[in-house]
Amino acid sequence: MALRWYQISVDSRDAAMLARWWADVLDWELGFEDEYEVNVVPPGTSEDPVDTVETWRAMPPTFVFAPVPEGKSVKNRLHIDLAPHIDQDRDELIEELLTKGASRVDVGQDPDVTWTVLADPEGNEFCVLSSRDR
């Protein structure tokens, strides 16, 4: 089967705020915004139609944030893993995330794991992994 991973959809109480937060964290851009959704895309992502399945499948996934009336109430079943490059200071990046509104989360991880669990301003968990070069 050859489906494309198109987007990750995130329900949020304040879709515009959370979309802008993630765009800032990832250094991505707002692609589309209306009262029903806010789309966040990697830099340089084209909205133009593509001619081939190969080009279609090579396009990166995006985020879409949709407003909902209820807040998050349980642990995520799916989460994002972010990783710094080996040339970046991981601890400094985590501190920057905390300054921007992320919070540390204990989901039962052992104290000696090589990742840090955080949550975005609406409580959606994500991890910052150890530094990597691939």
C-alpha atoms as a printed R data frame, in Angstrom:
    type eleno elety resid chain resno       x      y       z
1   ATOM     1    CA   MET     A     1   0.000  0.000   0.000
2   ATOM     2    CA   ALA     A     2   1.323  3.452  -0.834
3   ATOM     3    CA   LEU     A     3  -0.461  5.994   1.308
4   ATOM     4    CA   ARG     A     4   1.293  9.186   2.340
5   ATOM     5    CA   TRP     A     5   1.654 10.295   5.947
6   ATOM     6    CA   TYR     A     6  -0.137 13.579   5.330
7   ATOM     7    CA   GLN     A     7  -0.501 15.293   8.699
8   ATOM     8    CA   ILE     A     8  -0.808 14.924  12.433
9   ATOM     9    CA   SER     A     9  -4.064 16.359  13.747
10  ATOM    10    CA   VAL     A    10  -4.091 17.878  17.218
11  ATOM    11    CA   ASP     A    11  -7.291 18.843  19.037
12  ATOM    12    CA   SER     A    12  -6.713 21.985  21.069
13  ATOM    13    CA   ARG     A    13  -8.637 24.506  23.120
14  ATOM    14    CA   ASP     A    14  -6.687 27.364  21.540
15  ATOM    15    CA   ALA     A    15  -5.691 26.078  18.107
16  ATOM    16    CA   ALA     A    16  -4.116 29.345  16.934
17  ATOM    17    CA   MET     A    17  -1.937 29.690  20.040
18  ATOM    18    CA   LEU     A    18  -0.814 26.057  20.010
19  ATOM    19    CA   ALA     A    19  -0.101 26.084  16.270
20  ATOM    20    CA   ARG     A    20   2.074 29.160  16.685
21  ATOM    21    CA   TRP     A    21   3.846 27.552  19.661
22  ATOM    22    CA   TRP     A    22   4.722 24.436  17.647
23  ATOM    23    CA   ALA     A    23   5.705 26.512  14.595
24  ATOM    24    CA   ASP     A    24   8.121 28.444  16.819
25  ATOM    25    CA   VAL     A    25   9.526 25.299  18.480
26  ATOM    26    CA   LEU     A    26  10.078 23.506  15.161
27  ATOM    27    CA   ASP     A    27  11.069 26.650  13.222
28  ATOM    28    CA   TRP     A    28   8.196 25.875  10.832
29  ATOM    29    CA   GLU     A    29   5.624 28.178   9.228
30  ATOM    30    CA   LEU     A    30   1.888 28.707   9.356
31  ATOM    31    CA   GLY     A    31   0.498 27.275   6.146
32  ATOM    32    CA   PHE     A    32  -3.223 27.934   6.450
33  ATOM    33    CA   GLU     A    33  -5.526 29.311   9.105
34  ATOM    34    CA   ASP     A    34  -9.273 29.672   9.452
35  ATOM    35    CA   GLU     A    35 -11.820 29.208  12.242
36  ATOM    36    CA   TYR     A    36 -11.735 25.406  11.843
37  ATOM    37    CA   GLU     A    37  -8.014 24.664  11.682
38  ATOM    38    CA   VAL     A    38  -4.502 26.037  11.675
39  ATOM    39    CA   ASN     A    39  -1.913 24.230   9.566
40  ATOM    40    CA   VAL     A    40   1.812 24.253  10.414
41  ATOM    41    CA   VAL     A    41   4.274 23.234   7.690
42  ATOM    42    CA   PRO     A    42   8.042 22.761   7.323
43  ATOM    43    CA   PRO     A    43   9.827 25.736   5.714
44  ATOM    44    CA   GLY     A    44   9.580 25.763   1.940
45  ATOM    45    CA   THR     A    45   6.593 23.422   1.805
46  ATOM    46    CA   SER     A    46   4.718 24.061  -1.402
47  ATOM    47    CA   GLU     A    47   0.949 24.149  -1.641
48  ATOM    48    CA   ASP     A    48   1.181 23.538  -5.391
49  ATOM    49    CA   PRO     A    49  -0.233 20.306  -6.836
50  ATOM    50    CA   VAL     A    50   2.339 17.602  -7.615
51  ATOM    51    CA   ASP     A    51   2.510 15.484 -10.762
52  ATOM    52    CA   THR     A    52   3.731 12.110  -9.548
53  ATOM    53    CA   VAL     A    53   3.088  9.675  -6.728
54  ATOM    54    CA   GLU     A    54   6.826  9.689  -5.941
55  ATOM    55    CA   THR     A    55   6.843 13.469  -5.466
56  ATOM    56    CA   TRP     A    56   3.603 13.265  -3.470
57  ATOM    57    CA   ARG     A    57   5.015 10.614  -1.117
58  ATOM    58    CA   ALA     A    58   8.276 12.543  -0.619
59  ATOM    59    CA   MET     A    59   6.471 15.588   0.784
60  ATOM    60    CA   PRO     A    60   6.858 15.935   4.566
61  ATOM    61    CA   PRO     A    61   3.899 15.579   6.902
62  ATOM    62    CA   THR     A    62   2.413 18.675   8.510
63  ATOM    63    CA   PHE     A    63   0.507 19.505  11.698
64  ATOM    64    CA   VAL     A    64  -3.084 20.676  11.776
65  ATOM    65    CA   PHE     A    65  -4.541 22.123  14.980
66  ATOM    66    CA   ALA     A    66  -8.319 22.050  15.351
67  ATOM    67    CA   PRO     A    67 -10.283 23.844  18.074
68  ATOM    68    CA   VAL     A    68 -12.304 21.705  20.485
69  ATOM    69    CA   PRO     A    69 -14.219 22.789  23.600
70  ATOM    70    CA   GLU     A    70 -12.713 20.261  25.997
71  ATOM    71    CA   GLY     A    71  -9.201 20.161  27.394
72  ATOM    72    CA   LYS     A    72  -6.855 17.191  27.373
73  ATOM    73    CA   SER     A    73  -7.679 14.745  30.165
74  ATOM    74    CA   VAL     A    74  -5.501 11.624  29.757
75  ATOM    75    CA   LYS     A    75  -1.978 10.690  28.681
76  ATOM    76    CA   ASN     A    76  -1.348 10.731  24.928
77  ATOM    77    CA   ARG     A    77  -1.443  7.373  23.156
78  ATOM    78    CA   LEU     A    78   0.804  8.848  20.466
79  ATOM    79    CA   HIS     A    79   3.479 11.485  20.937
80  ATOM    80    CA   ILE     A    80   6.184 13.331  19.031
81  ATOM    81    CA   ASP     A    81   9.884 12.626  19.592
82  ATOM    82    CA   LEU     A    82  12.164 15.597  18.944
83  ATOM    83    CA   ALA     A    83  15.935 15.266  18.754
84  ATOM    84    CA   PRO     A    84  18.716 17.831  18.754
85  ATOM    85    CA   HIS     A    85  21.731 17.456  16.493
86  ATOM    86    CA   ILE     A    86  24.983 16.427  18.188
87  ATOM    87    CA   ASP     A    87  26.278 19.975  17.623
88  ATOM    88    CA   GLN     A    88  23.412 21.450  19.658
89  ATOM    89    CA   ASP     A    89  23.260 21.800  23.444
90  ATOM    90    CA   ARG     A    90  20.351 19.522  24.401
91  ATOM    91    CA   ASP     A    91  19.988 20.890  27.935
92  ATOM    92    CA   GLU     A    92  19.930 24.459  26.624
93  ATOM    93    CA   LEU     A    93  17.199 23.535  24.120
94  ATOM    94    CA   ILE     A    94  15.126 21.927  26.880
95  ATOM    95    CA   GLU     A    95  15.470 25.064  29.001
96  ATOM    96    CA   GLU     A    96  14.359 27.143  26.011
97  ATOM    97    CA   LEU     A    97  11.284 24.908  25.595
98  ATOM    98    CA   LEU     A    98  10.467 25.373  29.283
99  ATOM    99    CA   THR     A    99  10.846 29.144  28.916
100 ATOM   100    CA   LYS     A   100   8.435 29.064  25.951
101 ATOM   101    CA   GLY     A   101   5.753 27.325  28.023
102 ATOM   102    CA   ALA     A   102   6.561 23.609  27.982
103 ATOM   103    CA   SER     A   103   6.513 21.728  31.272
104 ATOM   104    CA   ARG     A   104   8.267 18.627  32.563
105 ATOM   105    CA   VAL     A   105   6.069 15.532  32.793
106 ATOM   106    CA   ASP     A   106   6.474 12.312  34.737
107 ATOM   107    CA   VAL     A   107   4.831  9.464  32.827
108 ATOM   108    CA   GLY     A   108   6.594  6.815  34.887
109 ATOM   109    CA   GLN     A   109   9.915  6.948  33.060
110 ATOM   110    CA   ASP     A   110  13.015  5.697  34.883
111 ATOM   111    CA   PRO     A   111  15.337  8.449  36.126
112 ATOM   112    CA   ASP     A   112  18.231  7.188  33.969
113 ATOM   113    CA   VAL     A   113  16.492  7.272  30.569
114 ATOM   114    CA   THR     A   114  18.158  9.180  27.730
115 ATOM   115    CA   TRP     A   115  15.108 11.287  26.902
116 ATOM   116    CA   THR     A   116  13.153 14.018  28.646
117 ATOM   117    CA   VAL     A   117   9.356 14.031  28.681
118 ATOM   118    CA   LEU     A   118   7.762 17.450  28.309
119 ATOM   119    CA   ALA     A   119   4.284 18.760  27.549
120 ATOM   120    CA   ASP     A   120   3.259 21.657  25.342
121 ATOM   121    CA   PRO     A   121   1.149 24.507  26.809
122 ATOM   122    CA   GLU     A   122  -2.041 22.398  26.463
123 ATOM   123    CA   GLY     A   123  -0.533 19.304  28.080
124 ATOM   124    CA   ASN     A   124   0.309 17.208  25.000
125 ATOM   125    CA   GLU     A   125   3.334 15.086  25.853
126 ATOM   126    CA   PHE     A   126   6.419 14.956  23.663
127 ATOM   127    CA   CYS     A   127   9.981 13.771  24.218
128 ATOM   128    CA   VAL     A   128  13.348 15.367  23.635
129 ATOM   129    CA   LEU     A   129  15.679 12.500  22.792
130 ATOM   130    CA   SER     A   130  19.434 12.337  23.163
131 ATOM   131    CA   SER     A   131  21.452 14.249  20.558
132 ATOM   132    CA   ARG     A   132  21.839 12.535  17.179
133 ATOM   133    CA   ASP     A   133  23.548 12.909  13.843
134 ATOM   134    CA   ARG     A   134  21.020 11.007  11.730
